[in-house]
Amino acid sequence: MKKVIFMSFMALAMVVSITSCREDKTQKEELIEEMQDKDADIKVKDRANDTKIKMETEDKKVKIKEGDDGDTKIKIKEDDTDS
């Protein structure tokens, strides 16, 4: 009986430690994944002092600009035309 309790406790400890180590995704990462799932056209410009990412689908445009100082600017434009 001691072995069953010990194994249950160890399994619980392992589950808690694994779930607490998960990283939360940033808004930038979530947008990139979402646009990749929608088969967006993705263009990346890597310059000396900043990086620009442009993603475009039929109904949504996303622009992400990230500077060397860590500042990230995100612009989202959605077409809300009803046919």
Secondary structure as GFF3:
##gff-version 3
##sequence-region A 1 83
A	DSSP	alpha_helix	2	20	.	.	.	ID=ss1
A	DSSP	alpha_helix	27	37	.	.	.	ID=ss2
A	DSSP	beta_strand	41	46	.	.	.	ID=ss3
A	DSSP	beta_strand	50	56	.	.	.	ID=ss4
A	DSSP	beta_strand	60	67	.	.	.	ID=ss5
A	DSSP	beta_strand	72	78	.	.	.	ID=ss6
###
